Amino acid sequence: MSKMGLTAALVTALTLTLSGCSMDTTAPGSARGEAASDAKGSFGPVDCRKAKCIALTFDAGPGKDTPKLLDILKEKKVHATFFLL
């Protein structure tokens, strides 16, 4: 492959990679404000050996699908705790 062909292939690969990435437009400050205004629930330790528990992690934080997730949790009466860093 020629140098020009290799360069074109690399530029194409980079363009396709970056176009597949999305950007989270929720500012951490606004996410914290929304979460604090809706804060309800009880506090205290939970023993997952006695209660039905599951732990999920989300690396990207609040996003466009967060309201749907919260609606499903509410519909199924699932208690959840969220930590914002």
Secondary structure, DSSP 4 states (H G I P E B T S, - for coil): --HHHHHHHHHHHHHHHHHT-------HHHHHHHHHHT-----S---TTTS-------SS-S-TTHHHHHHHHHHTT--------
